[in-house]
Amino acid sequence: MRLSGRSSASSPRRRRAAVAIAAVLAAAAVGVPAVAALRSGPRVVRTLHIAPVPTNVADDGVHVWVTTTGTGFGDGVTEIDARSGKVVRAIPVGVAPGGIDSDGRRAWVTSEAGFISAIDTRTGRIVRSVFVGSPAVALASDGRHVWVTHNILGGFGTDITEVSAATGSIIRTVAVRPGVSAISADKRHVWVASAGSGFAPGHTVTEIDELTGRIVRTIGVGLFPIAIAADGLRVWVAAPGGLVTSISAVTGRRLHTREIGPFLSGIASDGPHVWVSSASLGSVAEIDPVTAEVTHTLNLGPGPNALGVDGASVWVAESGTGNSVAGDTVTEIGLPGGHRNPRYGGA
């Protein structure tokens, strides 16, 4: 009886093993790597509960930084170890932190009080605060410069402030199209999405030369662009109406415009992997960087509103209802075959 029981129990395992071996042999016969034949798609690795109302994510390949804007203890930045997925610390940073970006050495975060603060990525301590004027909303950093967008009289402003990452001194301001909504940098260019304001023209992306601060060109995109990500080769722009536009970072030419889904809320790219979130659908989708077609979709639940990607993982911030922590989470999605790539070499 015992032997019979073992035989019946092991038969499914043997059949599965035989199928796997057959897949490997079939892959070898047509010249496809065996690992690719057995590789699965992206999957949820873990979900972490953090402080209320996570709003933005920055992933430098070593740390994941998430701004939270709930009441009381919620205002701050949560640091997560990108390799272990464990929460390292919560860092208070002032009133209503919003945009965040990390160059590997400093994580920079904005405040509605008009400050930007630099967090030492090794110690988690704030090492510099710079007053940049009107409420600071979003920012981008490449390790040498920090570019900041502003909120003017309850709307989005028209000026970008450039700050030296080394000294904290303001270098210049650059005027772009009204209604600045998002910003990204790739060490050669700064890319600014503008949604317009009133009768002022918008729905554009402005390319700025990092070295000179001069505007190179302005590119039309989908209505009311809300998120932007530059990876050095392409620039990806998401609009809440559902359009994603890819732009060549070399020529500034629009490459693709695709209808992805309604109420897009965030976009991130590390080059090989492009991910976009839909807050209303409660899902995230992977986009092929060459064709801009959707290759995978994962349903996460309500409220995914910002993403970060580092080559091995996608980190998605999801907001709950009100100031309840019940739905305030960060979800890690593993990318099969991916390799974590510390931003700017982790320098």
C-alpha positions as a Markdown table, in Angstrom:
| # | Residue | x | y | z |
|---|---|---|---|---|
| 1 | Met | 0.0 | 0.0 | 0.0 |
| 2 | Arg | 2.8 | 2.4 | 0.9 |
| 3 | Leu | 4.6 | 1.6 | -2.3 |
| 4 | Ser | 1.4 | 2.0 | -4.3 |
| 5 | Gly | 0.8 | 5.3 | -2.6 |
| 6 | Arg | 4.3 | 6.6 | -3.5 |
| 7 | Ser | 3.9 | 5.5 | -7.1 |
| 8 | Ser | 0.6 | 7.3 | -7.5 |
| 9 | Ala | 1.9 | 10.4 | -5.8 |
| 10 | Ser | 5.1 | 10.6 | -7.8 |
| 11 | Ser | 3.5 | 10.0 | -11.2 |
| 12 | Pro | 2.3 | 13.6 | -11.6 |
| 13 | Arg | 5.8 | 14.8 | -10.6 |
| 14 | Arg | 7.4 | 12.5 | -13.2 |
| 15 | Arg | 5.0 | 13.7 | -15.8 |
| 16 | Arg | 5.8 | 17.3 | -15.0 |
| 17 | Ala | 9.5 | 16.6 | -15.1 |
| 18 | Ala | 9.0 | 14.8 | -18.5 |
| 19 | Val | 7.2 | 17.8 | -19.9 |
| 20 | Ala | 9.9 | 20.2 | -18.6 |
| 21 | Ile | 12.6 | 18.0 | -20.2 |
| 22 | Ala | 10.7 | 17.9 | -23.4 |
| 23 | Ala | 10.4 | 21.6 | -23.4 |
| 24 | Val | 14.2 | 22.0 | -22.9 |
| 25 | Leu | 14.9 | 19.5 | -25.8 |
| 26 | Ala | 12.4 | 21.2 | -28.1 |
| 27 | Ala | 14.0 | 24.6 | -27.3 |
| 28 | Ala | 17.5 | 23.2 | -28.0 |
| 29 | Ala | 16.2 | 21.7 | -31.3 |
| 30 | Val | 15.1 | 25.1 | -32.6 |
| 31 | Gly | 18.0 | 27.0 | -31.2 |
| 32 | Val | 16.1 | 28.7 | -28.3 |
| 33 | Pro | 17.9 | 28.9 | -24.9 |
| 34 | Ala | 16.5 | 26.4 | -22.5 |
| 35 | Val | 16.2 | 29.1 | -19.8 |
| 36 | Ala | 14.0 | 31.2 | -22.1 |
| 37 | Ala | 11.8 | 28.2 | -22.8 |
| 38 | Leu | 11.1 | 27.7 | -19.1 |
| 39 | Arg | 11.0 | 31.4 | -18.0 |
| 40 | Ser | 7.8 | 32.7 | -16.6 |
| 41 | Gly | 6.5 | 36.3 | -16.9 |
| 42 | Pro | 6.6 | 39.1 | -14.3 |
| 43 | Arg | 5.1 | 38.3 | -11.0 |
| 44 | Val | 4.3 | 39.9 | -7.7 |
| 45 | Val | 7.2 | 39.2 | -5.2 |
| 46 | Arg | 5.9 | 41.0 | -2.1 |
| 47 | Thr | 3.6 | 43.8 | -0.9 |
| 48 | Leu | 4.7 | 46.1 | 1.9 |
| 49 | His | 2.4 | 48.2 | 4.1 |
| 50 | Ile | 3.8 | 51.7 | 4.7 |
| 51 | Ala | 2.7 | 55.1 | 5.9 |
| 52 | Pro | -0.5 | 56.6 | 4.5 |
| 53 | Val | -0.9 | 58.0 | 1.0 |
| 54 | Pro | 2.3 | 56.9 | -0.9 |
| 55 | Thr | 2.5 | 59.3 | -3.9 |
| 56 | Asn | 5.9 | 59.0 | -5.7 |
| 57 | Val | 8.6 | 56.4 | -6.1 |
| 58 | Ala | 12.4 | 56.6 | -6.9 |
| 59 | Asp | 14.4 | 53.5 | -7.5 |
| 60 | Asp | 18.2 | 53.8 | -7.8 |
| 61 | Gly | 18.9 | 50.1 | -7.9 |
| 62 | Val | 20.1 | 49.9 | -4.3 |
| 63 | His | 17.3 | 51.8 | -2.5 |
| 64 | Val | 13.7 | 52.4 | -3.2 |
| 65 | Trp | 12.4 | 55.8 | -1.9 |
| 66 | Val | 8.6 | 56.4 | -1.5 |
| 67 | Thr | 7.1 | 59.8 | -0.5 |
| 68 | Thr | 4.0 | 59.6 | 1.8 |
| 69 | Thr | 1.7 | 62.5 | 2.4 |
| 70 | Gly | -0.8 | 61.2 | 5.0 |
| 71 | Thr | -1.6 | 63.3 | 8.1 |
| 72 | Gly | 0.5 | 63.1 | 11.3 |
| 73 | Phe | 3.3 | 60.5 | 10.9 |
| 74 | Gly | 2.5 | 60.1 | 7.2 |
| 75 | Asp | 4.5 | 63.1 | 5.9 |
| 76 | Gly | 7.9 | 61.7 | 5.0 |
| 77 | Val | 10.0 | 59.3 | 2.9 |
| 78 | Thr | 10.1 | 55.5 | 3.4 |
| 79 | Glu | 13.3 | 53.8 | 2.4 |
| 80 | Ile | 13.2 | 50.2 | 1.2 |
| 81 | Asp | 16.2 | 47.9 | 0.5 |
| 82 | Ala | 15.9 | 47.0 | -3.2 |
| 83 | Arg | 17.6 | 43.6 | -2.8 |
| 84 | Ser | 15.9 | 42.3 | 0.4 |
| 85 | Gly | 12.6 | 44.2 | 0.0 |
| 86 | Lys | 12.7 | 45.2 | 3.7 |
| 87 | Val | 11.7 | 48.6 | 5.0 |
| 88 | Val | 14.9 | 50.3 | 6.3 |
| 89 | Arg | 13.5 | 53.5 | 7.8 |
| 90 | Ala | 11.0 | 56.2 | 7.7 |
| 91 | Ile | 12.4 | 59.7 | 7.3 |
| 92 | Pro | 10.5 | 62.9 | 8.2 |
| 93 | Val | 11.2 | 65.6 | 5.6 |
| 94 | Gly | 8.7 | 68.5 | 6.2 |
| 95 | Val | 5.4 | 69.6 | 4.9 |
| 96 | Ala | 3.7 | 67.6 | 2.1 |
| 97 | Pro | 6.7 | 65.9 | 0.3 |
| 98 | Gly | 5.9 | 65.2 | -3.3 |
| 99 | Gly | 8.4 | 64.5 | -6.0 |
| 100 | Ile | 11.5 | 62.4 | -5.4 |
| 101 | Asp | 14.5 | 61.2 | -7.3 |
| 102 | Ser | 17.7 | 59.5 | -6.4 |
| 103 | Asp | 21.1 | 59.6 | -8.1 |
| 104 | Gly | 22.6 | 56.9 | -5.9 |
| 105 | Arg | 24.3 | 59.2 | -3.4 |
| 106 | Arg | 21.5 | 61.6 | -2.6 |
| 107 | Ala | 17.7 | 61.1 | -2.7 |
| 108 | Trp | 16.2 | 64.5 | -3.4 |
| 109 | Val | 12.6 | 65.3 | -2.3 |
| 110 | Thr | 10.3 | 68.3 | -2.8 |
| 111 | Ser | 8.1 | 70.1 | -0.3 |
| 112 | Glu | 5.1 | 72.3 | -0.7 |
| 113 | Ala | 6.8 | 74.7 | 1.6 |
| 114 | Gly | 9.2 | 75.5 | -1.3 |
| 115 | Phe | 12.2 | 73.5 | -0.1 |
| 116 | Ile | 14.0 | 70.6 | -1.7 |
| 117 | Ser | 15.9 | 68.3 | 0.7 |
| 118 | Ala | 18.8 | 65.9 | 0.1 |
| 119 | Ile | 18.9 | 62.6 | 1.9 |
| 120 | Asp | 22.2 | 60.8 | 2.3 |
| 121 | Thr | 21.5 | 57.3 | 0.8 |
| 122 | Arg | 23.9 | 55.6 | 3.2 |
| 123 | Thr | 22.7 | 57.1 | 6.5 |
| 124 | Gly | 19.1 | 58.2 | 5.7 |
| 125 | Arg | 20.0 | 61.7 | 7.1 |
| 126 | Ile | 19.0 | 64.9 | 5.6 |
| 127 | Val | 22.3 | 66.6 | 4.6 |
| 128 | Arg | 21.0 | 69.7 | 2.8 |
| 129 | Ser | 17.8 | 71.7 | 2.4 |
| 130 | Val | 17.5 | 74.4 | -0.3 |
| 131 | Phe | 14.7 | 77.0 | -0.6 |
| 132 | Val | 13.7 | 77.2 | -4.2 |
| 133 | Gly | 10.9 | 79.7 | -3.9 |
| 134 | Ser | 7.3 | 78.8 | -4.7 |
| 135 | Pro | 6.0 | 75.3 | -3.8 |
| 136 | Ala | 8.2 | 72.6 | -5.2 |
| 137 | Val | 6.3 | 69.8 | -6.9 |
| 138 | Ala | 8.4 | 67.4 | -9.0 |
| 139 | Leu | 12.2 | 67.1 | -9.5 |
| 140 | Ala | 14.8 | 65.1 | -11.4 |
| 141 | Ser | 18.5 | 64.6 | -10.6 |
| 142 | Asp | 21.5 | 63.1 | -12.4 |
| 143 | Gly | 24.1 | 63.5 | -9.5 |
| 144 | Arg | 25.4 | 66.9 | -10.6 |
| 145 | His | 22.2 | 68.9 | -11.1 |
| 146 | Val | 18.7 | 68.9 | -9.7 |
| 147 | Trp | 15.8 | 70.4 | -11.7 |
| 148 | Val | 12.6 | 71.4 | -9.8 |
| 149 | Thr | 9.1 | 72.2 | -11.0 |
| 150 | His | 6.8 | 74.6 | -9.2 |
| 151 | Asn | 3.1 | 75.0 | -8.3 |
| 152 | Ile | 1.9 | 78.6 | -8.8 |
| 153 | Leu | -1.4 | 79.8 | -7.3 |
| 154 | Gly | -2.9 | 76.3 | -7.1 |
| 155 | Gly | -1.8 | 75.4 | -10.7 |
| 156 | Phe | 1.3 | 74.2 | -12.4 |
| 157 | Gly | 4.0 | 76.8 | -13.1 |
| 158 | Thr | 6.1 | 77.6 | -16.1 |
| 159 | Asp | 9.6 | 77.8 | -14.7 |
| 160 | Ile | 12.2 | 75.1 | -14.0 |
| 161 | Thr | 14.8 | 75.8 | -11.3 |
| 162 | Glu | 18.2 | 74.2 | -11.7 |
| 163 | Val | 20.2 | 73.6 | -8.5 |
| 164 | Ser | 23.8 | 72.4 | -8.0 |
| 165 | Ala | 23.7 | 69.0 | -6.3 |
| 166 | Ala | 27.2 | 69.7 | -4.8 |
| 167 | Thr | 26.6 | 73.1 | -3.3 |
| 168 | Gly | 22.9 | 73.6 | -3.2 |
| 169 | Ser | 23.2 | 76.9 | -5.1 |
| 170 | Ile | 20.6 | 77.9 | -7.7 |
| 171 | Ile | 22.2 | 77.9 | -11.1 |
| 172 | Arg | 19.4 | 79.2 | -13.3 |
| 173 | Thr | 15.7 | 79.2 | -14.1 |
| 174 | Val | 14.3 | 78.0 | -17.4 |
| 175 | Ala | 10.9 | 79.1 | -18.7 |
| 176 | Val | 8.9 | 76.4 | -20.5 |
| 177 | Arg | 5.3 | 75.9 | -21.6 |
| 178 | Pro | 2.6 | 76.5 | -19.0 |
| 179 | Gly | 1.2 | 73.8 | -16.8 |
| 180 | Val | 4.4 | 71.8 | -16.1 |
| 181 | Ser | 3.3 | 68.4 | -14.8 |
| 182 | Ala | 6.3 | 66.1 | -14.8 |
| 183 | Ile | 10.1 | 66.1 | -15.3 |
| 184 | Ser | 12.8 | 63.5 | -16.0 |
| 185 | Ala | 16.6 | 63.7 | -16.8 |
| 186 | Asp | 19.0 | 61.3 | -18.5 |
| 187 | Lys | 22.4 | 63.0 | -18.0 |
| 188 | Arg | 22.3 | 64.7 | -21.4 |
| 189 | His | 18.8 | 66.2 | -21.5 |
| 190 | Val | 16.0 | 67.3 | -19.2 |
| 191 | Trp | 12.5 | 66.5 | -20.4 |
| 192 | Val | 9.6 | 68.5 | -19.1 |
| 193 | Ala | 5.9 | 67.6 | -19.7 |
| 194 | Ser | 3.4 | 70.5 | -19.8 |
| 195 | Ala | -0.3 | 70.2 | -19.7 |
| 196 | Gly | -1.2 | 73.8 | -20.5 |
| 197 | Ser | -3.1 | 76.2 | -18.4 |
| 198 | Gly | -6.4 | 77.9 | -19.3 |
| 199 | Phe | -6.1 | 79.1 | -22.9 |
| 200 | Ala | -2.3 | 78.8 | -22.8 |
| 201 | Pro | -0.9 | 76.1 | -25.1 |
| 202 | Gly | 0.3 | 72.8 | -23.5 |
| 203 | His | 0.2 | 69.1 | -24.2 |
| 204 | Thr | 3.9 | 69.1 | -25.0 |
| 205 | Val | 7.3 | 67.9 | -23.9 |
| 206 | Thr | 10.2 | 70.4 | -23.8 |
| 207 | Glu | 13.8 | 69.2 | -24.2 |
| 208 | Ile | 16.4 | 71.2 | -22.3 |
| 209 | Asp | 20.2 | 70.8 | -22.8 |
| 210 | Glu | 21.6 | 69.9 | -19.4 |
| 211 | Leu | 24.9 | 71.7 | -19.9 |
| 212 | Thr | 23.6 | 75.0 | -21.2 |
| 213 | Gly | 20.0 | 75.1 | -19.9 |
| 214 | Arg | 18.8 | 76.1 | -23.4 |
| 215 | Ile | 15.6 | 74.7 | -24.9 |
| 216 | Val | 16.4 | 72.4 | -27.7 |
| 217 | Arg | 12.9 | 71.7 | -29.0 |
| 218 | Thr | 9.2 | 71.3 | -28.0 |
| 219 | Ile | 7.3 | 68.2 | -29.0 |
| 220 | Gly | 3.6 | 67.7 | -29.1 |
| 221 | Val | 2.2 | 64.7 | -27.2 |
| 222 | Gly | -1.2 | 63.4 | -25.9 |
| 223 | Leu | -3.6 | 65.6 | -24.0 |
| 224 | Phe | -2.7 | 66.6 | -20.4 |
| 225 | Pro | 0.6 | 64.5 | -20.0 |
| 226 | Ile | 0.9 | 63.5 | -16.4 |
| 227 | Ala | 4.0 | 61.4 | -16.2 |
| 228 | Ile | 7.4 | 61.2 | -18.0 |
| 229 | Ala | 10.4 | 58.9 | -17.9 |
| 230 | Ala | 13.7 | 59.2 | -19.8 |
| 231 | Asp | 16.1 | 56.3 | -20.1 |
| 232 | Gly | 18.8 | 57.8 | -22.4 |
| 233 | Leu | 17.4 | 56.2 | -25.6 |
| 234 | Arg | 13.8 | 57.0 | -25.4 |
| 235 | Val | 11.4 | 59.3 | -23.5 |
| 236 | Trp | 8.1 | 57.9 | -22.4 |
| 237 | Val | 5.1 | 60.1 | -21.7 |
| 238 | Ala | 1.8 | 59.0 | -20.2 |
| 239 | Ala | -1.5 | 60.9 | -20.4 |
| 240 | Pro | -4.5 | 60.2 | -18.2 |
| 241 | Gly | -6.7 | 59.7 | -21.3 |
| 242 | Gly | -4.8 | 56.5 | -22.0 |
| 243 | Leu | -2.1 | 57.5 | -24.5 |
| 244 | Val | 1.5 | 56.6 | -24.1 |
| 245 | Thr | 4.0 | 58.4 | -26.4 |
| 246 | Ser | 7.6 | 57.4 | -27.0 |
| 247 | Ile | 10.1 | 59.9 | -28.3 |
| 248 | Ser | 13.7 | 59.4 | -29.5 |
| 249 | Ala | 16.1 | 61.0 | -27.0 |
| 250 | Val | 18.6 | 61.5 | -29.9 |
| 251 | Thr | 16.4 | 63.2 | -32.6 |
| 252 | Gly | 13.4 | 64.3 | -30.6 |
| 253 | Arg | 11.1 | 62.5 | -33.1 |
| 254 | Arg | 7.9 | 60.8 | -31.9 |
| 255 | Leu | 8.3 | 57.1 | -32.4 |
| 256 | His | 5.0 | 55.7 | -31.2 |
| 257 | Thr | 1.7 | 56.7 | -29.7 |
| 258 | Arg | -0.3 | 53.9 | -28.3 |
| 259 | Glu | -3.7 | 53.6 | -26.6 |
| 260 | Ile | -2.9 | 51.7 | -23.4 |
| 261 | Gly | -5.8 | 52.1 | -21.1 |
| 262 | Pro | -7.8 | 54.7 | -19.2 |
| 263 | Phe | -6.7 | 57.0 | -16.4 |
| 264 | Leu | -2.9 | 56.4 | -16.6 |
| 265 | Ser | -1.2 | 57.6 | -13.5 |
| 266 | Gly | 2.6 | 56.8 | -13.8 |
| 267 | Ile | 5.3 | 55.6 | -16.1 |
| 268 | Ala | 8.9 | 54.3 | -15.5 |
| 269 | Ser | 11.7 | 52.9 | -17.8 |
| 270 | Asp | 15.2 | 51.5 | -17.3 |
| 271 | Gly | 15.6 | 51.0 | -21.0 |
| 272 | Pro | 14.7 | 47.3 | -21.5 |
| 273 | His | 11.6 | 47.5 | -19.3 |
| 274 | Val | 8.9 | 50.1 | -19.6 |
| 275 | Trp | 5.9 | 50.0 | -17.1 |
| 276 | Val | 2.8 | 52.2 | -16.9 |
| 277 | Ser | 0.1 | 52.2 | -14.2 |
| 278 | Ser | -3.6 | 52.8 | -14.3 |
| 279 | Ala | -5.1 | 54.0 | -11.0 |
| 280 | Ser | -8.7 | 53.4 | -12.0 |
| 281 | Leu | -8.2 | 49.9 | -13.4 |
| 282 | Gly | -5.9 | 48.9 | -10.5 |
| 283 | Ser | -3.3 | 47.5 | -12.9 |
| 284 | Val | 0.2 | 47.9 | -14.3 |
| 285 | Ala | 1.3 | 47.0 | -17.8 |
| 286 | Glu | 4.7 | 46.3 | -19.3 |
| 287 | Ile | 5.4 | 47.9 | -22.7 |
| 288 | Asp | 7.8 | 46.7 | -25.3 |
| 289 | Pro | 10.4 | 49.4 | -25.7 |
| 290 | Val | 10.7 | 48.9 | -29.4 |
| 291 | Thr | 7.1 | 48.5 | -30.5 |
| 292 | Ala | 5.4 | 50.2 | -27.6 |
| 293 | Glu | 2.9 | 47.3 | -27.5 |
| 294 | Val | 1.7 | 45.9 | -24.2 |
| 295 | Thr | 3.4 | 42.6 | -23.4 |
| 296 | His | 2.1 | 41.9 | -19.8 |
| 297 | Thr | -0.6 | 43.2 | -17.5 |
| 298 | Leu | -0.9 | 42.6 | -13.8 |
| 299 | Asn | -3.9 | 43.5 | -11.6 |
| 300 | Leu | -2.8 | 44.8 | -8.2 |
| 301 | Gly | -5.9 | 46.3 | -6.8 |
| 302 | Pro | -7.1 | 49.9 | -6.4 |
| 303 | Gly | -4.8 | 52.9 | -6.6 |
| 304 | Pro | -1.4 | 52.2 | -8.3 |
| 305 | Asn | -0.2 | 55.8 | -8.9 |
| 306 | Ala | 3.6 | 55.8 | -9.3 |
| 307 | Leu | 6.3 | 53.3 | -10.3 |
| 308 | Gly | 10.1 | 52.8 | -10.2 |
| 309 | Val | 12.1 | 50.2 | -12.1 |
| 310 | Asp | 15.7 | 49.1 | -11.8 |
| 311 | Gly | 16.2 | 46.2 | -14.2 |
| 312 | Ala | 15.3 | 43.4 | -11.8 |
| 313 | Ser | 12.1 | 44.8 | -10.1 |
| 314 | Val | 9.3 | 47.2 | -10.6 |
| 315 | Trp | 8.1 | 49.0 | -7.4 |
| 316 | Val | 4.5 | 50.3 | -7.4 |
| 317 | Ala | 3.1 | 52.7 | -4.9 |
| 318 | Glu | -0.6 | 52.2 | -4.2 |
| 319 | Ser | -2.8 | 54.6 | -2.2 |
| 320 | Gly | -5.6 | 53.5 | 0.1 |
| 321 | Thr | -8.7 | 55.5 | 1.0 |
| 322 | Gly | -8.3 | 58.6 | 3.1 |
| 323 | Asn | -5.6 | 58.2 | 5.7 |
| 324 | Ser | -6.2 | 54.5 | 6.3 |
| 325 | Val | -3.1 | 52.4 | 6.0 |
| 326 | Ala | -5.3 | 49.4 | 4.8 |
| 327 | Gly | -4.5 | 50.0 | 1.1 |
| 328 | Asp | -1.3 | 52.1 | 1.4 |
| 329 | Thr | 1.3 | 49.7 | 0.1 |
| 330 | Val | 4.3 | 49.3 | -2.1 |
| 331 | Thr | 4.3 | 46.2 | -4.3 |
| 332 | Glu | 7.5 | 44.6 | -5.8 |
| 333 | Ile | 7.1 | 42.9 | -9.2 |
| 334 | Gly | 10.0 | 40.6 | -10.2 |
| 335 | Leu | 11.3 | 40.7 | -13.7 |
| 336 | Pro | 12.5 | 37.2 | -14.8 |
| 337 | Gly | 16.0 | 37.3 | -16.2 |
| 338 | Gly | 16.4 | 40.9 | -15.2 |
| 339 | His | 19.6 | 42.3 | -13.6 |
| 340 | Arg | 19.5 | 45.1 | -11.1 |
| 341 | Asn | 21.3 | 48.1 | -12.5 |
| 342 | Pro | 22.3 | 50.7 | -9.9 |
| 343 | Arg | 21.6 | 54.1 | -11.3 |
| 344 | Tyr | 24.7 | 56.0 | -12.5 |
| 345 | Gly | 26.8 | 53.1 | -11.1 |
| 346 | Gly | 25.5 | 53.7 | -7.6 |
| 347 | Ala | 27.8 | 56.7 | -7.4 |
